[in-house]
């Protein structure tokens, strides 16, 4: 019998234990993949979105959350050379039909929204109907299917955060298979008429004509309102996203700490399993040595068993994580930060490195001891 056959038979000699070990390792690598990808996302939240370099966010320099940018700034910003479009916006925490589920709704300029989200596919007649009707609602196909909405339906939306209810008419449904279809949009003017903070301002989205124009546009806007009642801070979407996630700064250390703890835990699990397996086979290993197998051959066979089990678990966990990332791709945090978590080659390389390291660390010591034990003593072993 060849050594490869021996390795395969030994792996499946106790199927339940092997499956449980592979399942434990798969669960670990799923979590490890998730933690690695989230760490990557925190460091680069734009995920390569081509609009990230063109889309600028204008907020108050002092306090973006508490001090709104005056609405009077809108026209002046629109006249800045290199600006393709500007719209005020807030994130409207929309709820429908008394359900607890939250939907992101964006009150914005109805024409500018299509310049920002160029990948939203909307029939031209629906697009024009949405642009020209003040109470019109634009919804993603996923939401329309979920609630059974049809063009022309009246859609009441409530917002606990804004303490208001709005009554809209569905005039357009967009499709975007590559991203999340769970965003709503409606007219800023309609929202502003009902908003308790009417005309007191908001945050502005500014779309530069090109990525090259964005730095100059940012500097021009901030220089324009320097020493004004409300000074502005203009950043790219990427910069704003990084600042938004800056509050998660300690999360990086937490992610690294949790990853290290999980690696140590799974190392103990695999090491205990392999040590138990090798201990049970002490007499068999002695027989193999008596038949002429060298110590290095036995050490290689035992290491190969552990490596195959670890790689199988790593592959299962990695593929599960990849499936989850594909499922959530395109969702947007608070309406504008796109979630793209790629499973890149660097992450896969780290996963494979960890799998091999766990395999070697958990097997080499017990395998080495078993391979060098005295044959006569090993043959009498009954533990």
N, C-alpha and C positions, 0 to 999 in steps of 0.2 A: 504493500500500500504506500503510495506516495505521501510526502509530507503535507502537500496541499490538501489531500483527502483527509489526513489525520486532523489537520486544523479545522476543516469544515465539520467533520463528525464531532469533534470536541465542542465546537460552538453550539451545535444543536443537540448535544447529549442531554441537556436540561433546558428544554425549550421555554418553560415558564420563566426560569431565572434569566435566560438570555433576553426574552422579550421584555421583561420588567426592567432589566438593565438598559436595554436600548431605549425603552420609553422614558426612563429617568434622564438619560443623556439627551434625548430629543427635547424633553421639556426644558432642560437646562439651556441647550443651544438655541431654542426658540427665544427664551428670555434673554440670553446673551446677545443674540442677533437684534432683538428689539432694543435693548439698552444701547448697543453700539450704533444702531441707526438713529435713535433719538439723540444721542450725543452728537452725531454728524449733523442732524437737522438743526440742533441748537446753535452749532457753529456756523451753519450756512442755511438759514431758513428760506431763502428765495428759491432754492432748488433749481437754479438755472432758468427760471422763468424769464423769457426775453423782455417782458414788460418791466421787470424789476429795475432796470437801469433807466427807463424813461418815465416811470410813474413816480412823481414827487408828492410828498405829504407835507402840507403847510400847517403848523400848529403854533401855539403860543410858546415863545422861548422860555417863559418863566414856569408855566404849569400847563402842559398839553391837555391834561384831563380836566382841570378846574377852570381855566380861563379860555373862553372861546375866541376864535379869530373873528373880528367884526365882519358882517356881511358886506359892508362897503368896500372891503378889500378885493372883492371878487372881480369887479370890472377892471380894476387897476392891474391885477395879476393877469387877466386875460389879454391885456394890451402889451405885455412883456414880449419882446421878440424871441421866437423859439418856442412859444407856448401853443400847443395845438388845441387844448381844451382844458377847462377848469370847472369843477363842480364842488359845491359843499356836500358833506355827507355826515351822517351819524350811523351807528349800528343800532337798528331797531330790533329789539328782542321780540319777534313776532310769535304769537300763539294763536292757533286756529281751533275753533269748535270746543273750547274749554279743555283741550288736551294740554298735558304738561310738557309735551315735546316742544323744544325750542327750534325756531327757524331763523336764519339770518336774513334780514330784509334791509335793503339799502335805499333810502330816499336820496336820489341824486338827480342831476340834470338828465332828462330822458335821451338826449342826443349824445352827450359825452360818454354815457355808460357803454354805448356800443363801440366807441373809439378805444375805451380801456379794455373791454372784454371782447376783443375782435374774433375770438373763437366761438362765441355764442351764435349759433345758427338759427335765424328767425326768418320765416317767410316775409317777403317785402310788405305785403298788405297788413300783416300783423304788426310789423315794425312801425309802419306809418300810423296805424290805429293807436299804438301805445304812445308814440311821440306826441300825437295831437289831442289826446284826451287826458285832462288833468287828473281824473280819478282812475286812470288805467293801471293795471298791474301786469308785470312781467314775471313769469314763473318758470322754473326749471322743469323739464319733462319728468324727472323723478318725482318731484312734489305733486305735479298734476296727476300722475298715475296713482300715487299713494292715496290722494284724497278724492279721486274721481272728478277733478275739475275739468271743465270744458270752456272753450272760448265763449265769452258772454256771461259767465257765472258771476254772481256777486260774492265777493270773498271778504267777510269781516275778520279783521285781525286785531288782537289786543296786545298791549305791551305793558306788563307790570312795571318794568323799569321806567318807562316814560309816563305811566299812569294815564294812558289814553287808548281809545279804540278808533280804528279807521275802517271805512267801508269802501272797498275797491271793486273794480270790475276787471275780470281777467280778459285782457286784450291780446296777449302774446305769450307764446310758450317757446322757450329756447331749448336747443339740444346741444350737447357738448360731451360726446362719449369719452373724451380723454380726461375730463375733469368732473368735479362734483356738479350735479344738476339739482342742487337743493338750496339755491339762493333765490330770493325774491328781490324785485326792484320796483320802485314806484316814484312818482314825481316829488321832487324836493318842494316845489311850490305848494302842493297839497299838504304835505307834512308840515311845512312851516306855518300854514294858516291855522292848523290845529295845535301846534306845539306850544306849551306854556311859555317857552323861551323864544317866542317868535321874534325873528330879525336880530336876535342877540348873537348870532354867529355860530360857527361850528369849526370842524376841521375841513381843510380843502384838499381835494385830489387835483393835482396839476399834471397833465400829460405833455411832456416835451416832445418836440417833433422828431428828435433822434437822441440816442444815448450821448452823442457828442455835445448836444445842446444842454443836457441836463445840468452839468456843473455850473455853467454860466447862468442859466435860468435861476438856479438856487441862490447864487450869489446876488443876482439882480433883485430878486424878491426880498431877500433879507436886508439888503442895502436900502431898498425903497421904504421899508417900514422901520428902519433904525431910528430910535428916539421917538417913535410914535407911541400912542397910548398903549397899544398892544404890539410889542415887538414879535417878529415871527422867527421861527426856526424851520427851515426847509431842508428836507432830507429825501434821499431816494427811498423807495419802498424797502429795499434791502436794509438800509441804515435804520429806518424806523422799526422794522421787524426786529433787528438785533437789539435796539434799545428797549423794545417791548419785552423781549425775552431776557434782557439783562437782569430782570428781577429773578430769573431762574439761575443766576450765576452760581449759586451754591448747588444747584441741581447737578452741575457737571461733577463736582466732587462726590455728591451722593450717588450718581450713576456709576462712577468709578469704584466707589466703596462697595456698592451692592454687587457689581460685577465680580469684584475680587472675592467677596463672601460666597457668592454662588459658585465660582470656580473651585474654591476650597471645599465647599459642601459636596459638589459632584465628584471631586477628586477622592474624597473619603468614601463615597458610595461605590465608585468603580474599584478603588483599591481594596475595599473590603470584599467585594464580589470576586475579584480576581484572586485575592489571597485565599478565599474560601475554596474556589475552584481548584487552585493549584494544590492546596493542602489535601483535598479529597483525592487527588490523583498522585500522591507521593509514591505509592507502590507501583502504579502504572509507569511513572517516569523512571523508576528504578529498573523495571523490566526493559524499557526502551534502551536504557544505558547498557544493560546486560547484553542486549541484542546488537550493540555496536554504535548506537547514536552518541555523538559527542555532546559535550556540555553546551557548546555554542549552538549546535543544531536544536537542542531542546529549548534553549533560551530564545532562539529565533522563532520557533513554533509558538511558544507561549506568548511572546510579544505580538506575533501576527494575529493571534486570536483576539487579544485585547484591542489591537489597532483596528481590526475589522468591525468589532462591536462599537468602538468609539466613533469611527467614521460613519457607520450606518445611523447611529443616533444623531450625529452632527448633520448629516444630509437631511434626515427627516425634520429636524428642528429648523434648519436653514430654509428648507422649502416651505414649511408652514409660515415662517416669518415673511418670506417673499410673497406668499399668497395674501397675507394680511396687508402688506404694503401696497400691493396692486389694488386691493379692495378700497383702501382709504385714499389712494392717489387722487389729487385734485381738490380734496376738501380744503376749505379755507377757515383758518382760525379768525374769529371775530370779523369775518367777511372779506379780509383782504390778504391775509398771509397764507399763500398756497402751501399745502403739505405735499411735498415730494420727498419720499424717503427711498432713495435708490439702494439696492443691494449691490454695491460696486465690488470690483475685484479686490480692493484693499480689505474690505470687510470680510469677504470670503476667505482671503488669505489669512487673516487673523483667526477666523473660525477654524480653519484647517490646522493652523499652528497650535491653537489651544487643544484641539482634538488629539493631535499627535502627542503633545506634551502630557496631557492627562493620561493617555494610553501608556506612555513610557514610564512616567512617574509612578503609576499605580501597579505596574507589572514587573519592572526590572528587579526590584529588591526581592519580592517573594519568589520570582522565577529563578533568580541567581542562587538563592538559598536552596531551592528544591533541586536545581541542576547539579549542585556540588555536594549534596548530602551523600554519605557513605551508602553504597548500593545494598550491603547486607542489612544495615539499619533501616533503609527505606523499604526493603522487602518485608520487614517485620512490622512496619507501621500500620496501625489499625485505627488511627484517629480520624 
